[in-house]
Amino acid sequence: MMADRRLQTLLGHLRPDHSPVPAAVSASTYRYTVSCGRVLSEEQRAAYERDGFLVVPGLVSRADLHTYTERFRDLCTGLDKTPGLTIMKDVSIAKSEFSKDERAITKLQNFQHDPVLSRYFCLPAILRYVECFTGPDIMAMHTMLINKPPDPGQLSSRHPMHQDLHYFPFRPADRIVCSWTAMEHVHRGNGCLVVLPGTHKGSLQPHEYPKWEGGVNKMYHGIQNYDHSMPRQHLEMQAGDTVFFHPLLIHGSGTNRTSGFRKAISCHFASSHCQYIDVEGTSQQNIADEIVELAHKRLGPDVKFTFQDTWKIRGVCVQGERDTL
C-alpha cells in the first residue's frame, strides 16, 4: 500500500499528504506546459501547472547511471579531459584529505561537449518529457553532475533556497525546464532537494550570497527574504527518478549528514525560440558581473564578450532547429 501511495504521489495523482489532486484544468488555462501527445497524463499536467515540478519514477536506467558515474571518476582523476568543463570543489574540503581524488570534486558543470555525459540530455526518455514544457525545438543550456559531499560540520554542503532563473539571461521563463535525476537513493539524510510548491507562479526575487559562518560555495546565491513559513516538500527519490521543474520554483538542498557522497545529474533545457535579454540594472546584475569576471580570468582581460555570450557558447541544440537562443 505504501509503495502504491509513493508511486501515485510521484506521478502527480496524490499530494504529499495523500489527498487527491483536483481534476485537470481546461486546456485554455494551461500556461506552464504545452501540448505533447499523451506523454503527460491530465493529472500530471495539472500537478505541474499547480506546483511547478513533476517527479517521474525510474526514468533513467541503472546502466546509464553507472556509465555516468564511471565517467565522472575518470574526469576527476585526470584520466581524460573535456574542453569547457568546469570542475568545482566544496569550500570546506578543497584542502582536506579528499584533495587528490574524486571525493574532492563536488560538481562538474558544462559537460555539453563530453562524449559520455552529454548522452544524458539526449536520452529519448528525457526529451519526450522536456518537449512538454519547452516545445519541440530544444536547447540544452546548462549541465551539472553534483557530488554532494558529507558535511564536515560547517553546513557548507547545503544549497541556499534559490530560483534558477537568476542565472539565465533568456526568456520566457515558462519555456525553460530543468531535469534533475537522482543517481542513487536521495533522501533527507544526504541532502535531497527541497521545494516550495507553487512558487513558480511568482516573480524572480533578488539573490545574493547568504551570510553563513561556515562559508559559501562559489555562485551559490540565495534568496534572502522569502517567506520561511511557506510549506516545503522534500523530494526523496530513488536512483533513476527524475524531477522536472520550472526555473522560478524556489528550491534548495539540505546538509549531507551521511558519510557518503550524494550524486545527481541535471540539465536545464529551453526552447530554441527563447530570446536573450539585457539584465543590466536588474537583480541579475550581480551574477552577470561575477560570471563575466570569471570568464575574463580564464580567457584574458582583453577578450570582449557579454553575460549573454557566455550562454550562447554553451547552448547545444538537441532536438529540432536552433533559432534565437
Backbone bond lengths (Angstrom), bond angles and torsions (degrees), N, CA, C in turn:
res aa  C-N    CA-C-N  psi(-1)  N-CA   C-N-CA  omega(-1)  CA-C   N-CA-C  phi
1 M - - - 1.453 - - 1.533 111.08 -
2 M 1.372 117.03 -45.48 1.460 120.18 -179.96 1.519 111.10 -62.87
3 A 1.347 117.32 -39.33 1.467 120.51 178.51 1.512 110.67 -63.40
4 D 1.358 116.68 -39.53 1.458 119.90 178.69 1.521 110.87 -64.57
5 R 1.339 116.27 -40.47 1.455 119.82 179.26 1.520 111.13 -64.81
6 R 1.354 117.29 -41.20 1.468 120.82 178.81 1.516 110.61 -60.83
7 L 1.334 117.40 -45.40 1.457 121.15 -178.98 1.516 110.24 -62.95
8 Q 1.336 116.96 -44.02 1.461 119.68 -179.33 1.524 111.13 -65.15
9 T 1.330 116.56 -37.38 1.463 119.69 178.41 1.522 110.56 -64.13
10 L 1.356 117.09 -45.72 1.456 120.75 -179.85 1.516 111.25 -63.54
11 L 1.323 117.17 -37.11 1.455 120.90 -178.28 1.520 112.22 -74.91
12 G 1.328 116.37 -11.95 1.447 119.01 179.61 1.510 113.76 95.71
13 H 1.332 118.53 6.69 1.457 120.73 179.93 1.526 111.82 -80.52
14 L 1.330 117.13 -25.12 1.451 121.88 179.09 1.520 109.67 -128.95
15 R 1.319 116.86 148.30 1.447 121.35 168.87 1.525 108.63 -74.53
16 P 1.353 117.87 166.90 1.467 120.23 178.14 1.519 113.14 -55.59
17 D 1.362 118.33 -28.63 1.461 120.13 178.65 1.521 111.91 -86.17
18 H 1.361 116.52 8.86 1.460 125.12 175.95 1.524 113.45 73.91
19 S 1.350 117.84 11.76 1.452 119.65 173.39 1.521 108.88 -81.69
20 P 1.337 118.80 148.91 1.470 120.90 -176.19 1.518 112.49 -65.03
21 V 1.331 115.79 146.67 1.457 121.28 171.39 1.520 108.26 -72.82
22 P 1.327 118.83 138.55 1.463 120.42 179.46 1.527 111.44 -59.92
23 A 1.300 115.61 159.92 1.462 120.93 178.80 1.516 109.94 -56.01
24 A 1.325 116.16 151.97 1.458 121.53 -175.62 1.515 111.49 -59.74
25 V 1.324 115.13 145.03 1.455 120.26 177.34 1.510 109.27 -75.68
26 S 1.329 116.80 162.81 1.453 120.21 179.94 1.513 110.15 -72.76
27 A 1.341 116.10 157.05 1.469 121.41 -176.46 1.519 111.74 -57.71
28 S 1.342 117.78 -31.11 1.462 120.40 -176.48 1.525 112.27 -70.30
29 T 1.336 117.47 -16.76 1.459 120.05 -178.39 1.516 112.70 -97.22
30 Y 1.318 119.26 -2.30 1.456 121.56 178.83 1.523 109.54 -68.81
31 R 1.315 115.39 130.33 1.464 121.24 178.01 1.515 111.67 -124.98
32 Y 1.317 117.42 -40.50 1.455 122.48 -170.03 1.524 113.35 -96.32
33 T 1.309 117.59 -3.17 1.463 122.32 177.20 1.520 108.57 -131.08
34 V 1.330 115.02 159.98 1.465 120.64 176.51 1.514 108.11 -122.89
35 S 1.308 115.84 160.40 1.458 120.26 -179.62 1.525 109.87 -62.64
36 C 1.336 116.45 129.74 1.467 120.03 -175.33 1.529 109.93 -147.27
37 G 1.325 114.90 57.45 1.452 118.79 178.41 1.513 111.56 60.56
38 R 1.322 115.32 -133.49 1.461 120.83 -178.87 1.524 111.96 -114.29
39 V 1.318 116.47 25.39 1.467 119.70 -179.19 1.520 110.20 -64.89
40 L 1.327 116.98 -49.70 1.457 121.81 177.59 1.520 109.62 -96.13
41 S 1.315 116.11 134.83 1.457 119.45 170.62 1.523 108.00 -72.35
42 E 1.323 116.47 164.34 1.457 119.66 177.24 1.525 110.85 -60.71
43 E 1.336 116.38 -36.20 1.457 120.40 179.32 1.528 111.66 -67.15
44 Q 1.344 116.80 -41.28 1.465 120.14 178.55 1.521 110.87 -65.12
45 R 1.326 116.07 -42.29 1.454 119.96 -178.68 1.528 110.60 -64.83
46 A 1.334 116.25 -42.27 1.459 120.33 177.82 1.530 111.01 -64.06
47 A 1.347 116.80 -37.52 1.463 120.84 -179.96 1.522 111.12 -64.99
48 Y 1.344 117.62 -42.70 1.470 120.25 178.96 1.529 110.31 -66.55
49 E 1.323 116.49 -41.70 1.462 119.68 178.17 1.523 110.86 -58.44
50 R 1.324 116.64 -40.24 1.459 121.46 -177.44 1.521 112.83 -78.50
51 D 1.352 117.19 -44.52 1.462 121.68 -168.96 1.522 114.13 -101.22
52 G 1.338 118.07 -26.20 1.459 120.79 -178.92 1.508 114.24 87.46
53 F 1.335 118.20 8.85 1.456 121.69 176.67 1.517 109.52 -155.88
54 L 1.332 115.02 159.23 1.458 121.64 179.10 1.522 108.63 -150.26
55 V 1.330 117.21 127.28 1.460 121.91 177.56 1.521 109.26 -100.22
56 V 1.348 115.91 129.06 1.462 122.23 177.06 1.523 107.95 -112.21
57 P 1.306 119.19 116.02 1.469 121.32 -176.67 1.530 112.67 -70.14
58 G 1.318 116.11 142.88 1.462 122.89 169.83 1.512 115.69 56.90
59 L 1.313 118.05 34.20 1.465 120.67 -174.05 1.523 112.56 -75.16
60 V 1.329 117.47 -33.35 1.470 122.25 -177.84 1.528 108.48 -110.57
61 S 1.329 116.70 134.18 1.463 121.53 -173.73 1.526 112.28 -72.49
62 R 1.315 115.06 155.97 1.468 120.86 175.93 1.525 110.86 -61.79
63 A 1.327 116.39 -35.77 1.466 120.04 179.93 1.523 111.08 -63.01
64 D 1.332 116.80 -43.33 1.467 120.09 177.72 1.527 110.92 -64.45
65 L 1.313 117.21 -42.72 1.467 120.59 179.64 1.525 111.17 -62.34
66 H 1.334 116.75 -38.75 1.466 120.37 177.53 1.533 110.30 -63.28
67 T 1.320 116.70 -41.08 1.472 120.90 178.49 1.525 110.76 -61.15
68 Y 1.334 117.74 -43.12 1.457 121.34 -179.85 1.536 110.78 -66.62
69 T 1.319 116.62 -37.51 1.470 120.38 179.01 1.518 111.25 -64.34
70 E 1.335 116.19 -44.44 1.469 119.93 179.58 1.523 110.83 -64.66
71 R 1.322 117.16 -38.42 1.459 120.28 178.18 1.523 110.86 -66.15
72 F 1.322 116.59 -40.80 1.456 121.36 176.40 1.526 110.45 -55.56
73 R 1.316 117.30 -45.44 1.462 121.16 -179.76 1.523 111.66 -63.52
74 D 1.327 116.64 -40.94 1.467 119.87 179.37 1.524 111.25 -63.08
75 L 1.328 116.63 -41.65 1.459 120.30 -179.19 1.529 111.61 -69.75
76 C 1.324 116.70 -36.27 1.462 120.22 -178.76 1.519 112.35 -70.66
77 T 1.308 116.53 -34.90 1.461 120.57 -177.17 1.527 112.75 -90.69
78 G 1.341 116.90 1.22 1.457 120.89 176.08 1.509 115.63 81.77
79 L 1.345 117.79 11.27 1.465 119.80 178.08 1.522 111.92 -67.86
80 D 1.317 116.00 -22.25 1.461 120.26 177.77 1.523 108.17 -151.91
81 K 1.324 116.84 163.11 1.462 121.84 -179.61 1.523 109.29 -135.07
82 T 1.338 115.07 152.74 1.460 122.14 178.39 1.519 109.16 -128.59
83 P 1.335 119.30 126.98 1.465 121.34 178.54 1.527 111.52 -60.09
84 G 1.325 116.03 136.41 1.456 120.95 176.06 1.507 115.36 83.04
85 L 1.326 117.64 -5.59 1.457 120.56 -178.15 1.527 110.52 -71.47
86 T 1.338 116.35 135.78 1.459 122.20 176.34 1.518 108.87 -105.33
87 I 1.322 117.43 123.58 1.461 123.00 -179.28 1.518 108.14 -109.01
88 M 1.333 116.63 125.14 1.459 121.10 -174.04 1.529 110.73 -119.95
89 K 1.337 115.54 146.06 1.450 122.43 176.93 1.523 109.61 -119.04
90 D 1.332 115.58 146.43 1.459 119.97 176.70 1.528 109.46 -66.79
91 V 1.327 116.52 142.33 1.459 121.39 -177.64 1.525 112.07 -59.73
92 S 1.338 117.04 -26.58 1.458 120.11 -174.42 1.528 113.86 -90.61
93 I 1.356 117.97 -15.61 1.462 118.38 -175.50 1.524 113.50 -120.30
94 A 1.317 117.12 3.90 1.459 120.04 -177.53 1.521 112.23 -57.06
95 K 1.357 117.10 -29.62 1.462 120.81 -178.54 1.532 111.21 -117.85
96 S 1.342 115.40 24.67 1.464 119.35 -176.55 1.514 111.16 -94.87
97 E 1.337 115.14 -168.77 1.467 120.15 179.20 1.514 112.56 -67.70
98 F 1.348 117.51 -11.21 1.452 121.25 -179.98 1.533 112.53 -90.00
99 S 1.312 118.64 6.64 1.457 121.11 -164.90 1.519 115.12 -68.78
100 K 1.328 118.14 -13.40 1.459 118.10 -173.47 1.524 113.41 -119.63
101 D 1.334 118.10 15.46 1.455 118.53 174.97 1.520 109.89 -141.77
102 E 1.338 116.58 -173.04 1.456 121.44 -173.20 1.520 113.09 -59.61
103 R 1.329 118.16 -23.22 1.452 121.09 -178.26 1.524 112.50 -71.03
104 A 1.320 117.68 -13.96 1.466 120.71 176.60 1.521 111.23 -77.96
105 I 1.338 117.07 -20.13 1.457 121.45 -175.63 1.516 109.20 -93.94
106 T 1.319 116.20 121.40 1.454 120.08 -178.86 1.522 113.49 -102.58
107 K 1.319 117.15 -14.27 1.458 118.77 -179.90 1.521 110.85 -161.42
108 L 1.336 115.76 136.64 1.454 123.01 167.33 1.518 106.93 -108.91
109 Q 1.325 116.95 129.09 1.455 120.97 178.05 1.529 110.01 -121.35
110 N 1.317 114.50 154.22 1.470 121.78 174.24 1.526 112.14 63.15
111 F 1.341 116.06 54.28 1.468 119.49 177.98 1.535 111.70 -95.99
112 Q 1.349 116.38 25.74 1.459 120.13 -179.04 1.519 113.24 -54.89
113 H 1.341 117.41 -30.40 1.464 120.19 -175.66 1.525 112.58 -105.00
114 D 1.318 117.02 11.27 1.461 119.49 175.72 1.532 108.43 -80.67
115 P 1.335 117.98 130.05 1.473 120.12 -174.65 1.523 114.28 -66.45
116 V 1.321 117.85 -18.75 1.467 120.44 -178.58 1.526 111.36 -103.73
117 L 1.326 117.52 -55.24 1.458 120.32 -176.46 1.528 112.28 -64.52
118 S 1.330 117.10 -28.23 1.467 119.97 179.56 1.524 112.12 -66.07
119 R 1.321 117.89 -15.12 1.466 119.98 176.85 1.518 111.41 -63.26
120 Y 1.339 115.87 -27.02 1.464 119.50 -177.92 1.526 111.17 -58.09
121 F 1.341 117.33 -51.23 1.458 118.64 -174.79 1.529 112.99 -79.85
122 C 1.324 116.67 1.15 1.460 120.72 174.32 1.534 112.45 -105.28
123 L 1.331 116.94 -0.36 1.459 119.95 -179.42 1.532 110.20 -59.90
124 P 1.335 117.97 126.28 1.469 119.71 177.32 1.522 112.87 -55.80
125 A 1.337 116.54 -35.68 1.463 120.20 179.89 1.522 111.39 -62.72
126 I 1.339 117.07 -35.08 1.467 121.60 177.50 1.521 110.53 -74.90
127 L 1.320 117.26 -48.42 1.459 121.52 -172.64 1.526 112.95 -66.28
128 R 1.321 117.74 -31.31 1.470 119.06 179.69 1.529 110.60 -64.56
129 Y 1.329 117.25 -31.10 1.458 119.95 174.99 1.526 111.10 -80.59
130 V 1.323 117.11 -42.01 1.463 120.65 -179.42 1.524 111.10 -55.14
131 E 1.322 116.12 -40.52 1.463 120.56 -178.89 1.527 112.00 -58.83
132 C 1.307 117.01 -27.01 1.468 120.72 179.28 1.528 112.04 -68.84
133 F 1.334 116.75 -16.36 1.463 121.06 -178.65 1.526 112.75 -111.12
134 T 1.324 117.59 -30.16 1.467 121.47 -175.78 1.519 113.54 -105.70
135 G 1.316 117.97 -22.20 1.449 121.28 -167.48 1.518 110.02 92.94
136 P 1.342 118.73 179.44 1.469 121.89 -169.16 1.522 116.54 -74.98
137 D 1.333 118.95 -21.87 1.465 121.66 -178.90 1.524 108.76 -97.19
138 I 1.335 116.02 107.15 1.466 120.92 -164.34 1.524 112.14 -120.25
139 M 1.327 114.96 131.56 1.465 122.34 173.62 1.526 109.63 -110.19
140 A 1.332 116.44 136.34 1.466 121.67 167.56 1.523 106.43 -90.17
141 M 1.343 117.01 117.69 1.460 121.02 -170.80 1.523 113.84 -107.11
142 H 1.315 117.61 -34.50 1.465 119.51 -175.26 1.517 108.68 -147.93
143 T 1.337 116.79 128.87 1.460 121.48 -176.28 1.522 110.57 -125.22
144 M 1.327 115.29 145.49 1.465 120.55 179.09 1.523 110.26 -147.39
145 L 1.323 115.79 144.22 1.452 122.36 163.47 1.518 105.68 -120.66
146 I 1.338 116.21 116.12 1.464 122.14 -172.86 1.517 109.87 -101.36
147 N 1.327 115.64 130.94 1.468 122.53 -179.74 1.535 107.60 -122.85
148 K 1.341 115.68 71.20 1.468 120.74 -172.65 1.525 110.10 -61.52
149 P 1.337 117.77 122.55 1.467 120.55 -174.26 1.525 112.58 -83.42
150 P 1.324 116.80 160.44 1.464 118.83 170.90 1.522 108.74 -62.25
151 D 1.319 116.09 135.67 1.459 118.87 -175.41 1.526 110.74 -73.31
152 P 1.353 117.52 133.14 1.463 120.79 -178.27 1.527 113.71 -81.72
153 G 1.329 116.24 3.17 1.453 119.72 -178.85 1.506 113.70 110.72
154 Q 1.337 116.37 -4.36 1.466 121.00 -179.19 1.525 112.41 -100.44
155 L 1.337 116.87 0.06 1.469 123.73 179.87 1.527 112.41 64.23
156 S 1.326 117.41 20.54 1.463 120.60 -178.21 1.524 112.52 -75.47
157 S 1.339 117.82 -13.50 1.463 120.00 -178.51 1.525 112.32 -79.51
158 R 1.306 118.01 -10.62 1.464 120.06 178.26 1.521 110.33 -77.67
159 H 1.319 116.06 159.67 1.459 121.94 177.09 1.520 107.40 -119.97
160 P 1.344 117.96 125.06 1.466 119.83 -176.75 1.528 112.17 -62.45
161 M 1.318 116.32 154.83 1.453 121.17 177.03 1.526 109.01 -63.62
162 H 1.324 115.61 131.71 1.464 119.77 -173.86 1.522 110.11 -156.42
163 Q 1.317 114.62 173.24 1.465 123.24 173.22 1.523 107.67 -120.05
164 D 1.315 117.19 129.74 1.463 120.07 -176.09 1.529 112.48 -65.31
165 L 1.321 117.85 -25.34 1.465 119.89 -178.83 1.520 111.67 -60.88
166 H 1.307 117.56 -22.29 1.473 122.03 177.06 1.524 111.41 -53.32
167 Y 1.318 117.29 -31.17 1.463 122.41 -174.75 1.533 113.08 -92.22
168 F 1.340 118.38 -7.12 1.465 120.78 -170.03 1.524 112.24 -111.84
169 P 1.349 118.47 123.38 1.455 120.80 176.64 1.530 112.02 -94.57
170 F 1.318 117.10 44.19 1.462 120.67 177.21 1.527 109.21 -143.01
171 R 1.323 114.89 154.24 1.448 123.25 -176.37 1.541 108.71 -144.37
172 P 1.339 119.18 164.09 1.460 126.86 9.57 1.522 112.22 -83.66
173 A 1.317 115.72 151.07 1.462 121.20 -178.59 1.523 111.78 -62.64
174 D 1.325 116.83 -30.83 1.466 119.56 -175.48 1.519 113.12 -70.21
175 R 1.331 117.59 -11.87 1.466 120.33 177.98 1.537 111.22 -107.35
176 I 1.326 115.48 24.87 1.465 123.12 174.59 1.522 107.29 -120.34
177 V 1.329 117.00 140.64 1.461 120.37 177.92 1.521 109.50 -149.53
178 C 1.323 115.73 147.47 1.458 121.17 174.60 1.518 109.68 -106.07
179 S 1.332 116.61 137.55 1.467 121.23 166.41 1.531 106.68 -107.31
180 W 1.323 116.10 130.09 1.474 122.62 -175.78 1.516 106.52 -132.06
181 T 1.341 116.32 114.06 1.462 121.37 -173.62 1.520 110.95 -112.24
182 A 1.327 115.90 126.86 1.463 120.94 175.52 1.524 109.13 -71.09
183 M 1.342 116.96 129.32 1.460 121.29 179.02 1.531 111.64 -93.16
184 E 1.322 115.48 -5.87 1.462 122.87 177.31 1.518 106.46 -159.23
185 H 1.314 117.54 179.27 1.452 120.01 178.91 1.525 109.48 -62.51
186 V 1.318 116.36 121.19 1.460 122.66 -179.52 1.521 107.65 -112.36
187 H 1.327 116.35 125.83 1.458 121.08 -175.02 1.527 109.40 -144.82
188 R 1.307 116.74 178.21 1.463 120.08 -176.15 1.527 111.54 -63.05
189 G 1.328 117.30 -30.60 1.452 120.10 -179.25 1.512 113.60 -65.86
190 N 1.355 117.69 -34.91 1.464 119.25 -179.08 1.526 113.03 -106.06
191 G 1.319 116.74 15.82 1.460 119.84 171.41 1.503 115.11 88.62
192 C 1.331 117.33 55.44 1.461 120.15 178.34 1.530 110.49 -68.81
193 L 1.320 115.49 168.00 1.460 119.70 174.36 1.521 109.93 -65.76
194 V 1.320 115.46 145.60 1.460 121.60 171.65 1.518 107.13 -126.71
195 V 1.327 116.79 133.40 1.464 121.62 -175.34 1.524 109.92 -125.78
196 L 1.328 114.93 156.74 1.458 122.09 173.04 1.523 107.04 -108.76
197 P 1.338 117.56 95.49 1.469 120.82 -174.74 1.518 112.77 -55.23
198 G 1.330 115.59 137.12 1.455 121.90 176.21 1.509 115.46 88.23
199 T 1.341 117.85 -8.20 1.467 119.43 -176.94 1.524 112.74 -73.76
200 H 1.339 117.72 -9.46 1.471 120.10 175.45 1.518 111.54 -66.55
201 K 1.334 116.89 -13.94 1.464 121.04 179.73 1.522 112.15 -83.51
202 G 1.326 116.48 -6.56 1.453 120.68 179.26 1.519 112.21 -90.75
203 S 1.322 115.78 -165.25 1.465 121.54 -178.32 1.530 110.37 -104.72
204 L 1.322 115.73 169.41 1.459 121.33 176.71 1.529 108.99 -70.69
205 Q 1.331 116.46 127.63 1.459 122.41 -177.88 1.533 110.87 -97.70
206 P 1.326 118.46 154.66 1.470 120.59 175.12 1.533 110.36 -63.04
207 H 1.325 115.95 140.06 1.460 122.17 179.12 1.527 109.57 -122.47
208 E 1.335 115.48 150.85 1.459 121.34 173.00 1.522 108.13 -158.68
209 Y 1.333 116.07 173.36 1.459 119.13 177.75 1.538 109.62 -67.95
210 P 1.341 117.43 130.59 1.468 118.66 175.34 1.521 110.63 -68.21
211 K 1.289 116.03 151.89 1.472 121.20 -178.86 1.525 109.28 -92.19
212 W 1.336 115.80 74.30 1.457 122.39 -178.33 1.520 109.90 -98.94
213 E 1.305 116.52 135.69 1.465 120.87 -178.12 1.525 112.26 -65.14
214 G 1.328 118.18 -33.47 1.456 121.04 -176.31 1.510 114.84 -80.21
215 G 1.326 117.13 1.13 1.456 120.19 -178.78 1.519 111.60 95.82
216 V 1.318 115.79 158.92 1.458 122.13 -178.23 1.521 108.79 -130.96
217 N 1.320 116.57 137.49 1.448 120.06 178.78 1.527 111.68 -69.39
218 K 1.319 115.11 153.95 1.459 122.30 -177.40 1.522 111.26 -56.86
219 M 1.323 115.72 129.84 1.463 125.41 177.44 1.521 113.88 67.61
220 Y 1.326 117.63 15.91 1.456 121.01 173.99 1.527 109.08 -85.25
221 H 1.323 116.10 69.54 1.453 121.14 177.64 1.526 109.39 -75.05
222 G 1.305 116.64 153.08 1.455 120.61 179.96 1.512 111.70 -143.18
223 I 1.340 115.17 160.07 1.458 121.22 174.70 1.521 108.41 -79.28
224 Q 1.310 117.09 130.69 1.455 120.03 -175.60 1.524 113.43 -95.97
225 N 1.333 117.14 -21.66 1.466 118.69 -169.75 1.523 114.01 -122.07
226 Y 1.342 117.93 26.44 1.459 117.89 178.03 1.533 109.64 -76.90
227 D 1.323 115.51 162.04 1.458 121.97 -177.52 1.536 109.77 -76.01
228 H 1.317 117.38 106.96 1.462 121.45 -176.78 1.524 112.85 -70.30
229 S 1.313 117.65 -10.67 1.465 120.31 178.65 1.524 112.28 -86.38
230 M 1.326 117.69 -4.87 1.460 120.67 -179.19 1.527 110.13 -64.97
231 P 1.340 117.70 143.52 1.470 120.83 179.41 1.524 111.63 -61.11
232 R 1.324 115.75 136.64 1.467 121.59 177.76 1.517 110.01 -110.29
233 Q 1.326 115.17 153.71 1.464 119.91 172.88 1.520 108.64 -129.47
234 H 1.325 117.12 125.12 1.462 122.21 176.71 1.519 109.15 -89.93
235 L 1.321 116.64 125.51 1.458 121.51 -176.52 1.525 109.84 -94.16
236 E 1.307 116.16 87.63 1.464 120.97 175.15 1.521 107.82 -82.60
237 M 1.337 116.67 127.05 1.456 121.71 -170.34 1.518 110.90 -136.18
238 Q 1.327 115.10 152.23 1.459 121.63 173.94 1.531 109.10 -93.27
239 A 1.319 116.50 163.93 1.474 120.80 178.28 1.521 109.67 -56.36
240 G 1.330 115.89 129.41 1.460 121.43 179.46 1.508 113.99 96.28
241 D 1.342 117.81 -19.93 1.461 120.34 174.60 1.526 108.64 -64.57
242 T 1.330 116.37 142.37 1.464 120.98 -176.38 1.521 110.06 -131.68
243 V 1.326 116.19 130.69 1.452 120.72 175.11 1.523 108.84 -105.83
244 F 1.317 115.72 133.95 1.463 122.75 173.42 1.528 106.72 -107.31
245 F 1.348 116.60 129.67 1.456 117.28 -178.72 1.528 112.58 -144.17
246 H 1.329 113.66 154.91 1.465 124.72 -176.36 1.531 109.52 -75.20
247 P 1.349 118.50 147.43 1.476 120.16 -176.20 1.524 114.76 -71.62
248 L 1.336 118.76 -10.13 1.452 120.87 175.46 1.525 112.75 -96.50
249 L 1.330 117.24 -5.68 1.459 120.41 178.66 1.523 109.55 -64.34
250 I 1.316 117.23 125.64 1.461 120.58 177.31 1.526 108.62 -76.65
251 H 1.328 115.49 126.36 1.463 120.46 -176.43 1.521 109.75 -154.74
252 G 1.301 116.05 167.60 1.454 122.81 176.60 1.521 107.75 -166.64
253 S 1.315 117.09 -161.67 1.462 120.40 175.38 1.514 109.07 -150.01
254 G 1.328 114.81 151.34 1.446 119.80 -174.84 1.512 113.53 -86.97
255 T 1.305 115.32 -176.05 1.457 123.22 179.52 1.532 110.11 -72.30
256 N 1.324 116.68 140.89 1.460 121.32 173.45 1.524 108.51 -85.39
257 R 1.332 115.84 104.37 1.456 120.80 -176.06 1.531 112.68 -95.86
258 T 1.333 116.77 10.66 1.465 120.57 177.99 1.528 109.79 -97.52
259 S 1.325 116.27 178.58 1.462 121.21 178.14 1.519 112.39 -93.48
260 G 1.334 117.23 -1.55 1.459 121.16 -178.52 1.514 112.43 -108.16
261 F 1.333 115.65 171.86 1.457 122.53 178.09 1.529 109.15 -96.03
262 R 1.332 116.93 141.07 1.468 121.88 -178.15 1.535 109.61 -107.55
263 K 1.335 116.13 118.65 1.462 120.59 -175.09 1.529 112.16 -105.92
264 A 1.340 114.09 144.20 1.457 122.43 172.98 1.520 107.52 -150.50
265 I 1.325 116.33 155.81 1.462 121.40 178.56 1.515 108.11 -128.46
266 S 1.339 116.76 140.93 1.464 118.70 -174.02 1.523 111.87 -147.74
267 C 1.331 113.65 162.05 1.467 120.70 174.41 1.522 108.67 -149.43
268 H 1.317 115.77 137.69 1.459 121.16 170.45 1.529 108.06 -95.88
269 F 1.307 114.16 126.55 1.464 121.91 179.15 1.527 109.30 -110.49
270 A 1.327 115.86 154.74 1.469 120.79 176.26 1.516 108.90 -148.08
271 S 1.311 115.90 152.94 1.461 120.46 172.12 1.523 109.07 -62.13
272 S 1.305 116.73 138.11 1.467 119.30 178.92 1.526 111.72 -67.93
273 H 1.333 117.36 -8.98 1.459 122.06 179.21 1.525 112.22 -92.57
274 C 1.325 117.19 2.53 1.470 119.69 173.22 1.529 109.92 -62.46
275 Q 1.320 115.93 158.31 1.458 121.56 -177.82 1.525 109.89 -119.01
276 Y 1.337 115.99 142.27 1.459 120.27 174.10 1.524 109.25 -74.51
277 I 1.336 115.16 146.46 1.462 121.11 179.90 1.525 109.52 -124.89
278 D 1.318 115.46 161.63 1.461 121.99 175.79 1.531 107.84 -89.65
279 V 1.326 117.91 122.68 1.467 120.62 -177.93 1.528 112.27 -102.50
280 E 1.339 117.15 3.49 1.460 119.36 -179.42 1.522 110.46 -60.91
281 G 1.330 115.41 131.13 1.449 120.49 179.21 1.522 114.31 83.03
282 T 1.335 117.16 2.78 1.458 121.03 178.97 1.532 109.44 -104.34
283 S 1.320 116.26 -179.24 1.459 120.29 178.55 1.523 112.21 -66.88
284 Q 1.326 117.82 -12.91 1.464 121.79 179.33 1.529 112.74 -88.68
285 Q 1.322 117.00 -1.50 1.460 120.16 -178.05 1.518 111.90 -58.80
286 N 1.335 117.83 -37.23 1.467 119.78 -176.43 1.524 112.23 -66.39
287 I 1.335 117.88 -42.06 1.462 119.12 -179.89 1.530 110.12 -73.88
288 A 1.328 117.40 -32.81 1.463 120.31 177.33 1.525 110.48 -62.07
289 D 1.329 116.67 -46.60 1.460 121.03 179.59 1.527 111.05 -63.06
290 E 1.308 116.89 -39.85 1.459 120.82 -178.09 1.532 111.71 -66.55
291 I 1.332 116.24 -41.70 1.461 119.96 -179.36 1.527 111.07 -69.87
292 V 1.323 117.42 -40.45 1.467 120.33 178.45 1.528 110.02 -65.20
293 E 1.324 117.17 -40.50 1.466 120.63 177.76 1.536 110.72 -61.52
294 L 1.312 116.94 -43.03 1.457 120.72 178.51 1.521 111.15 -63.58
295 A 1.329 116.81 -41.33 1.456 120.52 179.05 1.530 111.39 -64.29
296 H 1.336 116.89 -37.62 1.465 120.33 177.62 1.529 111.03 -64.22
297 K 1.316 117.32 -35.87 1.455 120.39 178.33 1.524 111.17 -64.09
298 R 1.324 116.00 -32.23 1.468 120.14 -178.41 1.526 112.36 -84.55
299 L 1.334 116.04 -38.32 1.463 120.12 -171.61 1.523 113.68 -103.81
300 G 1.337 116.53 -13.44 1.455 119.52 -178.71 1.512 111.33 108.57
301 P 1.329 117.51 146.50 1.470 121.59 -175.64 1.520 114.45 -69.27
302 D 1.335 117.64 -18.10 1.464 119.99 -176.22 1.526 112.74 -88.72
303 V 1.324 118.10 -8.17 1.459 121.09 179.90 1.530 109.00 -75.24
304 K 1.325 116.40 128.05 1.455 121.46 -177.58 1.525 110.51 -95.67
305 F 1.316 116.47 120.90 1.458 120.76 175.67 1.519 108.90 -162.48
306 T 1.320 115.63 167.77 1.456 122.22 -177.75 1.528 109.99 -118.78
307 F 1.319 115.14 172.22 1.463 121.72 174.11 1.525 110.29 -55.12
308 Q 1.340 115.80 -41.66 1.460 120.27 179.39 1.527 111.19 -64.47
309 D 1.341 116.67 -37.17 1.465 120.24 179.78 1.524 111.86 -61.50
310 T 1.345 116.90 -35.85 1.466 119.48 -178.81 1.526 111.09 -64.59
311 W 1.338 116.77 -25.01 1.465 120.34 176.94 1.519 111.81 -87.01
312 K 1.315 116.55 -34.04 1.467 119.86 -179.80 1.529 111.64 -60.79
313 I 1.343 116.37 -36.76 1.463 118.72 -177.73 1.521 111.80 -79.14
314 R 1.328 117.56 -14.82 1.458 120.92 179.90 1.520 113.14 -90.52
315 G 1.318 116.93 -28.71 1.457 120.50 -173.56 1.526 113.25 -66.26
316 V 1.327 115.85 138.73 1.460 122.91 177.89 1.524 108.50 -130.38
317 C 1.323 116.98 127.55 1.456 120.62 177.17 1.528 108.61 -76.74
318 V 1.327 116.83 122.40 1.466 120.64 -176.49 1.514 112.29 -111.60
319 Q 1.322 117.56 -12.18 1.465 120.55 176.55 1.519 109.15 -159.33
320 G 1.334 116.60 138.63 1.450 120.99 179.01 1.512 112.82 77.11
321 E 1.315 117.39 -144.96 1.454 123.21 -175.74 1.517 111.74 -117.17
322 R 1.329 115.19 143.88 1.465 120.51 176.40 1.514 108.58 -82.94
323 D 1.345 115.67 134.15 1.454 120.56 -178.66 1.514 110.50 -119.55
324 T 1.314 119.76 -104.74 1.450 123.34 -171.92 1.531 113.61 -92.41
325 L 1.307 118.44 -10.19 1.456 120.34 -176.94 1.525 111.34 -91.79
